[in-house]
């Protein structure tokens, strides 16, 4: 989802996936720690590998 929509926000991801935002607030920081995504401003972007 983030790769197809760079800069997407958590509310936008939640709406598209039809899930609760609080789940994403827990999961995305872990994905950032793993080097898969990064937060820039209010949006999430795929991390360059």
MDAnalysis code that builds the backbone (N, CA, C; Angstrom):
import MDAnalysis as mda
import numpy as np

u = mda.Universe.empty(147, n_residues=49, atom_resindex=np.repeat(np.arange(49), 3), trajectory=True)
u.add_TopologyAttr("name", ["N", "CA", "C"] * 49)
u.add_TopologyAttr("resid", np.arange(1, 50))
u.add_TopologyAttr("resname", ["UNK", "UNK", "UNK", "UNK", "UNK", "UNK", "UNK", "UNK", "UNK", "UNK", "UNK", "UNK", "UNK", "UNK", "UNK", "UNK", "UNK", "UNK", "UNK", "UNK", "UNK", "UNK", "UNK", "UNK", "UNK", "UNK", "UNK", "UNK", "UNK", "UNK", "UNK", "UNK", "UNK", "UNK", "UNK", "UNK", "UNK", "UNK", "UNK", "UNK", "UNK", "UNK", "UNK", "UNK", "UNK", "UNK", "UNK", "UNK", "UNK"])
u.atoms.positions = np.array([
    [0.834, -1.189, 0.000],
    [0.000, 0.000, 0.000],
    [0.880, 1.255, 0.000],
    [1.903, 1.273, 0.843],
    [2.788, 2.438, 0.929],
    [3.606, 2.581, -0.353],
    [4.052, 1.468, -0.903],
    [4.846, 1.521, -2.132],
    [4.025, 2.081, -3.293],
    [2.766, 1.711, -3.371],
    [1.895, 2.172, -4.454],
    [1.412, 3.602, -4.234],
    [1.474, 4.076, -2.979],
    [0.974, 5.410, -2.636],
    [1.956, 6.133, -1.723],
    [3.144, 6.496, -2.219],
    [4.118, 7.174, -1.358],
    [3.526, 8.428, -0.728],
    [3.795, 8.611, 0.556],
    [3.296, 9.781, 1.264],
    [1.920, 9.581, 1.865],
    [1.390, 8.368, 1.775],
    [0.056, 8.083, 2.295],
    [0.059, 8.199, 3.822],
    [-1.044, 8.674, 4.373],
    [-1.154, 8.832, 5.820],
    [-1.832, 7.609, 6.437],
    [-1.697, 7.487, 7.735],
    [-2.327, 6.365, 8.430],
    [-3.846, 6.368, 8.241],
    [-4.533, 7.513, 8.376],
    [-5.982, 7.477, 8.137],
    [-6.341, 7.010, 6.722],
    [-5.544, 7.396, 5.734],
    [-5.809, 6.963, 4.356],
    [-5.590, 5.459, 4.194],
    [-4.518, 4.940, 4.792],
    [-4.253, 3.500, 4.721],
    [-5.395, 2.736, 5.390],
    [-5.790, 3.189, 6.568],
    [-6.857, 2.516, 7.315],
    [-8.155, 2.488, 6.512],
    [-8.479, 3.597, 5.876],
    [-9.709, 3.660, 5.079],
    [-9.642, 2.691, 3.901],
    [-8.519, 2.678, 3.196],
    [-8.382, 1.793, 2.029],
    [-8.400, 0.319, 2.428],
    [-7.819, 0.003, 3.589],
    [-7.745, -1.392, 4.033],
    [-8.949, -1.803, 4.881],
    [-9.778, -0.812, 5.217],
    [-10.955, -1.032, 6.070],
    [-10.568, -1.665, 7.406],
    [-9.549, -1.049, 8.037],
    [-9.112, -1.487, 9.365],
    [-9.020, -0.263, 10.270],
    [-8.820, -0.505, 11.557],
    [-8.722, 0.579, 12.527],
    [-7.355, 1.261, 12.453],
    [-7.357, 2.570, 12.602],
    [-6.108, 3.339, 12.565],
    [-5.158, 2.932, 13.681],
    [-5.692, 2.613, 14.869],
    [-4.806, 2.309, 15.998],
    [-3.923, 1.096, 15.718],
    [-4.391, 0.156, 14.910],
    [-3.563, -0.989, 14.531],
    [-2.338, -0.504, 13.742],
    [-2.550, 0.406, 12.815],
    [-1.449, 0.919, 11.992],
    [-0.464, 1.741, 12.818],
    [-0.970, 2.470, 13.818],
    [-0.072, 3.238, 14.688],
    [0.856, 2.310, 15.465],
    [0.450, 1.054, 15.687],
    [1.309, 0.077, 16.356],
    [2.242, -0.612, 15.370],
    [1.768, -0.898, 14.150],
    [2.518, -1.714, 13.193],
    [3.555, -0.919, 12.394],
    [3.199, 0.247, 11.908],
    [4.102, 0.995, 11.026],
    [5.440, 1.361, 11.674],
    [5.492, 1.761, 12.946],
    [6.812, 2.021, 13.539],
    [7.716, 0.785, 13.525],
    [7.152, -0.391, 13.698],
    [7.942, -1.620, 13.622],
    [8.475, -1.862, 12.225],
    [7.649, -1.584, 11.223],
    [8.100, -1.722, 9.835],
    [9.199, -0.705, 9.529],
    [9.099, 0.474, 10.138],
    [10.145, 1.487, 9.956],
    [11.451, 1.013, 10.602],
    [11.347, 0.392, 11.774],
    [12.548, -0.133, 12.440],
    [13.202, -1.226, 11.614],
    [12.396, -1.995, 10.911],
    [12.913, -3.065, 10.051],
    [13.450, -2.533, 8.725],
    [13.319, -1.218, 8.499],
    [13.853, -0.606, 7.288],
    [12.972, -0.753, 6.065],
    [11.689, -1.053, 6.270],
    [10.787, -1.246, 5.131],
    [10.074, 0.036, 4.713],
    [9.770, 0.893, 5.682],
    [9.099, 2.162, 5.398],
    [9.754, 3.248, 6.237],
    [9.464, 4.492, 5.888],
    [9.933, 5.611, 6.701],
    [8.869, 6.690, 6.706],
    [8.802, 7.411, 7.820],
    [7.841, 8.494, 7.946],
    [8.529, 9.798, 7.586],
    [7.899, 10.537, 6.689],
    [8.390, 11.870, 6.312],
    [7.226, 12.825, 6.477],
    [7.346, 13.718, 7.434],
    [6.225, 14.611, 7.715],
    [5.059, 13.796, 8.247],
    [3.905, 13.933, 7.612],
    [2.719, 13.196, 8.049],
    [2.486, 11.930, 7.240],
    [3.326, 11.691, 6.226],
    [3.103, 10.548, 5.349],
    [4.152, 9.464, 5.501],
    [3.804, 8.284, 5.016],
    [4.699, 7.127, 5.039],
    [5.168, 6.821, 3.633],
    [6.451, 6.488, 3.515],
    [7.079, 6.239, 2.217],
    [7.820, 4.909, 2.263],
    [7.920, 4.222, 1.110],
    [8.736, 3.005, 1.084],
    [10.196, 3.388, 1.278],
    [10.917, 2.561, 1.983],
    [12.341, 2.813, 2.226],
    [13.142, 2.286, 1.046],
    [14.092, 3.084, 0.582],
    [14.982, 2.640, -0.490],
    [15.866, 1.530, 0.053],
    [15.975, 0.462, -0.699],
    [16.789, -0.672, -0.238],
    [18.098, -0.697, -0.949],
])
